[in-house]
Amino acid sequence: RDYKEAIKNLNALLTRAPNHARAAESLLSVANCQLELKDLKAARKTLADVVKNYPHTEAATAATERLAKLK
């Protein structure tokens, strides 16, 4: 439940391997951590980044749905 540490680790993974098969899910996990931390502004941006950077993934679909719920 250390969301800040999880965000740091996930961002490190994304920096090292932005095209990894699990990158979209990792970015979605960052958004989930931000939501748990009540950082809605950052979560919205991260969710939008998932949709923009990984448009044809299940993570993008989930991110789109979560963005709609946040607005």
Buried (B, 14 or more C-beta within 10 A) or exposed (E): EEBEEBBEBBBEBBEEEEEEEEBBBBBBBBBBBBBEBEBEEBBBEBBBBBBEBBEEBEBBEBBBEBBEEEE
